[in-house]
């Protein structure tokens, strides 16, 4: 989609203004509704409740940086209206595509529904043609915090996303006095198609922070000259850098909270002594956020819409597409900053919890920029003398493995209960081990590294969060409030590797891009284990449409129900799937440009032949 300049565009804003945005921002700024003109606060996101909805996808002017652009919006709103369903209802959503030059779609992220209502063009339906209306109708079979977004090209990046809240039939297992949706996202003034082309031409465009001679001197003092030189040579051989935390960051993006840039200071109100439920949603295209509210403890009570045993932390990392429900009890001061810095420490989204509008508490400084290590990428504690496993396009040959089922299942299909006793795909208690790789990775020109020593890392806060003096949420600390709803051990196991080439910005499963890969086939009603191995130096949030992903603990037991499973570098994580939804489903990395570059598979759930 082309996002044209408007007449009278102002020059490009300075760096500080670009990061913080305009005080009004978004739709308000584009309409000329700025502070001092009777509109001191950003326009609130509309809330639509009930069982019948009329939504119109169109384009609306927005201005986050001092330059007007057109965004893809729903009912003229960015973010799209908050939709509130009720568990047990049947909802009808009439979605009109008022774009004149593009097909469109809406996907209901994390919802259990018939395949033809899932909203993925080419799998669920053809899409919504310009001028047409598509009616989604389905039963609401769950409750909690979810979201919805476009699934056509890059419309999600251009603004087509919104919060979705489903009220439960039974009261939740916690009390709260009021609630706020906190929807985080990333905005670019660039045409998203042009941004994708830029990534293909220069994937390191936003990585301003390269290693310097001073960094080498510091490393030599800490670890010795030989060790520092050896590690620097390894990075050079891989044509990578330990500062490459995210593909696109605050040098391109303005980070938004509820459609408001940092300078706009979105504000949610509270009364002292209240318990406030914050429904955090990461609706970004490419950004991991690290979230904290200085002065408040955060009690996480739900992940991806599903109740967990409450866990109290100071901070949490939220991957693209994840949701967390968080309880806070503000008292003792009138305003608290909601601070969400990107994982690369290049910018932040922020808002305020306050007793009244107009208060602006101090905003924390960005944390120090993190650096990746060889251990982060699955190469810790190994002899790297030959570096074959990390060679540029020439990965080491894997150990012997039976790949006979590879073509039919889009992965390595192991026999019934393989690895179950040892946990998480055959590694004893998930503690690590030498990783083997599928034959499709051998000598692949679009695979620049392979992780060799991997583990689930469920208790690892993540790069940039370790030892920061704050208690940080981990997957290991979260545990579903309910037992395994299925109860069966998986009958078989499928292993998929997350693969890619940083310099060429190519992403895939097992080295096979979406258009070249056979579908991953599941038999209706079966229980299977999916094992993911991240061979890349990037984190990937992996989303399976239509079915739950039940993350296993390091012993292979049921641990945490999710719809999006984060996969940091060097991890091997397993989750169980009950194939209880017939049809064709998408399975992909939820970093939008990774999905578009090939990290996606079709999953087919079929009746037994």
N, C-alpha and C positions, 0 to 999 in steps of 0.2 A: 504494500500500500504506500502511495506517495503522500508525504506530509508536506504540503507546499509552504513556502514563505508567504506571509501576509504583506500587503503594501505597508510601507513605512516601518519595516523591521528595524529595531535598534541594533547597534553594534553588539558584538559578542560581549557578554558580561564578564567581569573579572572573576578570578578563581573563588574568592570568598562568597560573592553574590551567587555564583553558580551552585556552590555546595549548599548554601543556606536557602536559596530561592527567594522569592518575593514574599513580603509580609502577608499579602492576601493569597496569591498563588492560584494556579489552576483555573477553573471556570470563573471564579470571582474576578481574578485579575484580568482575564481575557475580556470580561464584560465591563471592565473599568470600575469594579466595585472594590475600592482600596480603602485601607484604614484612613480615617480622617474624612471620609465621604459618607459616613453613616453606616459603614460595614466593617467594623473593627475586627470581626472574627470571620474565619473562613465559612463558606456556606456548608451547613450540615449535610451529611449523606442521607438521602431519603430512605425511609423504612416502609416496606410494603408487606402487609400481613394478610393471611387468609388462605384460601385454597385455589383461587383463580387469579391469574396474573397476566397482564398485558405488557410486554417488553418490546421496545423498539431499538434496534441497533442502528446507530447513525454516526455522524461526525459532528464534533463540537469544538469550538476554539478554546484553547487553554493557554496559559502563560505562567510557567513556573520560573523562568530564568530571565525575563525581560524581552523574550522573543516569542511572539504568538505562533502557535502551531495548531494543527487539527489533530484531535485525539479520536479514537474509536470509543464511543460511549454507549451506555444503555439509558434510554429515557433522558438523554442529555446530561447524564451525571458521570463523573469520574471521582472515586470509584463508582461502579454501578450500584443501584439501590440495594440496601440490605433487605434480603428476603427472609421472612419468618414463616416456617411451616410448623405443623403440629404432628407429632408422631401418631400414626394410625390413619391420618387423612389421605385422601386421594387428591393430588394437586394437578392442576391444568395450567400450563404456561404457554401462552400464544406469543411466539417470538417473530416479530416482523423485521426483515432485513431492508433497511432504508438506505443502504450503501448503493450507489449507482453503478459502481464499477468493480464490485468484489462479492464473491460468495462469502457466507459467514456461518457461524455455528456457536452453540453454547454447550459446554461440558459441565456436568454437575459433579464436581470433584469429591470422590469418596462415597457417593451415594450408591446404594444397592437398588438397581432398577433393570428393566429389560434392556437387552443389548441395543434395540432400535431406538431407545430413548437416551442413550449415553452421549450422543452429540459429537461423534468423531467422524468427519467426512471420509469416505472410502472404506470404513468398517461398519459404522452404525447406520449411516444413511449417506445420501449424496451431498448433503449440505443445504443451506438455505440460499436460493438464488436471489439476486437483486430484485427487489420488489415483491418477493414472495413472503409468506408466513408459514412457519412450521409450528405445529402444536405438540408440545411435550405433555404426556400424561402418565403418571405412575403413582403407585402407593408408597407412602413414606413409612419405611420399615426400621427407622433408627432415630436417634436424637443426638444433639450435640452441635459443635461448631464445625462448619465446613465452608466451602466457597465455590464459586462458579466462574468460569472463564471461557474465552474463545479458544477454539481448537482449529482455527483456519489460519495458516501461514503465521504471521507475526502480529495478529490483532491483539493478542494478550498483552504483548509489550506496549502496544499503542494505547492501552487503557481499558480493554474489554475484560474486566474482572470485578467481582463483588463478593461480599460476605453472605453466607447462608447459615441461618440459625434455626435449629429444629428443637422446639420445646417438647420435653418428654411427657409421656402419659403419667409416669410415676415421679414424685418429687426426687430431685437429685440427692445424693448422699452427703450434701453439705448445705450450709445456709449462706445466703448472700442478700444484701439489702438493695443493691442496684448493680447494674452491669454496663459495660462499654465494650464495643467492638474496637479492636486496634488492628487495623489492616495495614501491613507494611508492603511497600512496593518500590520499584525503581523506574524512573522516567528518563528518557533521552529525547532531546530535540531532533536527533537524527531520524531519518527514515529508517525503520528497523531493517528493511531489505538492504539498504546501503551499509548499515552496521554489520550485517551478516557478511556482506561482500568484503568489508574491511577486515573482519576476523579471518576470512579465508586467505587474504593477501598478507596480513601482518597480525598474527595472533597475539603478539606481545606488545601491541600498540599501547595499551594502558599500563604496562609494567614499567613505571618510571624508576623503580627502585632496584637498580642492578648492583651486584657486589662490586666493591671498590678495593683499592690497594689497602686502605685503612682497615677494611673488614678482614682482609687476609692477615694483616699484622695482628689484629685482635685475636683471630682464630689461632694463629701460630703461638701466641703467648699462652692461650688457654689449653691447647691440645698438643703443641709441638709443631715444628715446621713441617716435618714429614707427613704427619696426619692431615694438617691443613692443606698441604699441597696435593695430597692424594685425593682428598674430597673435592677440592676445586677442579682437579683434572676430571673427576667423574662427572661433575655437573657440566663441564665443557664438552665432554664426549657425548653426553646426552642432548647437547644443545638446549639445556634447560637451566633454570635458575631457582634457587631456594626462595626467592622473593615472589615467585609467580603463584600467588595464593588464589586469585580469581581472574577469569578471562577478561571481564569487563567490570570496571569499578567506578569510584567517585570522580575519576578524571573525565568520564563520559556521562555518568548518571547523576541525577538529583534524586535523593532518597526521600520518599513520601511516607507520611503516617496519616491514614484516612484521607488520602488525596491532598495532603497539605505539606508543603516544603518546610524545612526546619524553622525558617524565619516566621512562618505563619503561626506557629505555636498552637496547634490543635489542643483544645482543652476539654477534659472530661471532669465533671463536677462530682464532689462528694461532700458528705457531712462528717465531721469528726466522730469517730467511733463506729462508723458503718463498715461492714464487710463489703468490698467491691469486687465483683467478678470481672476480670479483663479477658476477653476472648481474642487472643493473639492469632493472627493469620498471616503467613508469609505468602503474599500474592505477587511476589517479584518474578521477573523473568530469569534472572541470573545471580541473585544475591543471597548469601547467608548473612543473617543478622545475629549479633550477640546483644542480648537485651538485659537491662537492669533498671531498677528504679532506686537510685541512691537514697538511703534512709528507710527503705522498706524491705522486709522479707517477702519473698514470693512463694506461695504455696501452690504447686502445680497439682491440679485435681483431675485433669483429663488431657489425653493426647490423641490427636486426630479424631476428636469427637467421642472417644471412649474413656469411661471412668478408669482412673488408676488409684492405687493407694497414695494418699497425699504425700508429697515430698516437698520440703521447704528448702529453698536455695536463695542465693543472692543474684544469680545470673543464669541465663539459659541461651543456648544457641538454637536457632530455629532455621531449618533448611527450607529452601524454596518448596512450597506446597504443603508444608506441615502446619498444624494448628495446635496450640496449647491453651487450655483454660487455666487461669491463674487467679487465686484469691489474694487480696491485699487488705490491710487494715490501717488506713492512713489516720494518724492522730499526732498531735504535738507540733505540727507546723501547717501552714496554710497551702503550701504548694510543693509538689514533688515532680521531678523531671522523669519522663519516660524516655530512656536513652537507648537507641538501637544502632550500634555502630556496625559497619560492614566488617566481614571477617578479615579483610586485607587492611583495615584501619585507614581507609582513604576518605571516609565520609560517614554521615550518620543521618538517620531519621530521628525526630524527637517530637514529643508532645508533653502535656502537663496534666497532672491530676491536681485539682485546686478546689478551694471552697467557693470561688467565684471566678468569672472570666477576667482576663487582663493581668493575671499574675504570671511571672516568668522566673522560675527558680534557676539557679546556676546550672549550666550544661557541663558535664564532665569533659575533660580533655580526652582525645582519642588515646587508646592504649598504644604502647610501642608496637611497631610493625613486626609481625611474626616471621620466622624463617622456617622453611621445611627442612627436615633432616632425612638422611637415608633410611632411618628407622620408620619415619612417617610414611615412606613410600614402600615399605615392605622389604627393605634391604638391611635392616639392622642386625648387627652381630654376625655378619657373614664375611667371608673372604672375597673381596671384590677384585682380586688381582687381575682376572681376565675381563671383567665387566661385560661378559657376553650377554648376560641377561638384560643388560640395559643398552645394548648397542643400537645405533640409529638404523632401524629397519632390519636388524639381523638378530632377533632374539635367540636365546639358547634353545636347543632342541629339548623338548620336554621328555620326562621319563616315560616309559612304556605305559600305555593306557588303551583300554578298549573303547574305540570311538564308533562302534558299529551302529549305535542308536542315534548318532549325531544328526544325520540328515533328516530323520523322521521327526525329531523332537526339538530341533533348534537348539540343542545343548548336549551335554554329556548326561545320558540317562543311566543311572546306576541301578543295580538290582534292589529289590525290596529291602527296606530297613538299612540300606548301606550307610555306614557311619553313625547310625543312631546310638548305638551303645557308647561310642566314643564321643559323640556330641558334635553338632555343627559340621557335618560333612566329613567326618572321618578323622579329625584332629582331636587327640585326646584332650577333653575339657576345653577345646578351643584355644589351647595355649600356644599354638604356632606350630610350624613345621615346614618342610620343603614343599613348595607348591608345584603341582604339575599343571600343564596347560593343554588346551585342545589343539588338535592338529591344524585347525584352520588358522592358528596364529603363526605357524612356522614360517619364518622368512618373510613375514607380511610387510610390505612397504609402508603401510599406514598404521603400524604399531611401533612406537618408539621405546617402549619399556615393558617389562613383565615383573610383577611383584613375586618374590621368591619365598619370603618368610612372612607369613600372614597370620592374623588371628582376629577374633571378633571385635576386640577393643571396646567392649560394651561399657567399661568403667572409665574410659579415657575421655576427658572433657573436650579434647580436640586441640589442634594447632592454634596457638595464641591464647589459650585459656588455662593451660597448666600452670600451677604455682603462682597464680596472680593474687593470692590472698583472699579470694572470694570463693564461696561454695558454689560450684557450677553443676548444673543438671547434666546427667548422663543417661544413656539408654539403660545402663545397668541399674540405676537408681529408680527407674520407673518400672512399675509392675501392674499389670491389669488387675482391676478389682474383682474380677471373675475368673473362674477356672476355664480351661480350654473348652470352648463351646462345642467342639466336635468330639474330642475324647479319644479319637483313634490315632495310632501311630501312622506316620506316612507310609504308604505302600511302595513308593518309589521316590527317587531323588534325581533332580535335574540341576546341573551346574552350568552357570553362565559367567563369563568373564567380561568385565567392563574394560573396554580397550579403546585406544586412541593414539593420536599423534599430535603432540602439542603444537609443533611448528606449522603443520599443515592444517590444523584445526579440523581433524577428521575423528569421528567418534562412532563407536559400534559396540555390539555384543559379539564376543568371540572373533573379532576382526571382520564380521559380516555386517554390512550396512542393511538398513531396513528393506530396501528394494531387492536385495540379493539373498535374503535369508528366508529359509522355510519357516512356516508358523510353528510356534511351540504348541503342541497338541495336548489337551487334557481330556480325560474321560469324565463325563458328567457324573458327579457324586463321589469321585475319588478324592482321597486325601494324599497330597504329595508334598515333598520338601523341595524348595527352590534354594539353591546355594549360590550366592553371588560372591565373586572375587574381584576386587578392584585392582586392576593392573596399571592404572594411571596414577599420576601425581595430583589429580584433582578429586574433590569430593563430588559425589553424584547422588541426588535424591531420586530413588527409583519408585515409580508409581505403577501399580497394577490396577487397571480399571475393573470395576464390576464385582470384585471379590476382596475379602480381607487378606492381609498379609500378617500372619501370626509369628512374630519374631521369636526365635528360640534363644534360651540362655546358653551358656557355654557348655552345658551338659546335655544339650539337645532337648530340653523340656520347654513347654509353653511358657512364654514370658510376657509379651507385650503385643497387643493388637494394634496394627497400624494400617493406614492406606498408602503411606509414603515411607519408605525405608531409606534412611540416610546411609551412604556408603563412603566413609572417609578413605583416603589413600591407604593402601597396605592392609585393608580389612577383608575378612572372609566372614560373611554373615549369612545365616540361614533363617528362612521363615517357612511356615506351613501354609498351604492353600487348600481350602475345600472348594472343589470345582463345582459349585452349585448354581452357576449362571450360564445357561446355554447361549452360544453365539460367538461372535468375533469381538475381541477386546484388544485395546491398546496396552502395551507394556513398555515403558520408556523412562529415560532420564527426564526429570522435570526442569532441568536447566534448558530453557527454550531453544537456544542455539545449538546445544548438544543434540537435542532431539531432532532438530531440522537437519543437522549434519550427519545423522545416521544412527544414533543410539536409541533405537526403537525396534520392537518386535510385535508381530501379531500373535495373540493367543487365541486359540480356537477350543472352545469347550463343546464336545460333541457326544451324542449318545453312543454307547458301546456298540460296535459293529456286530 
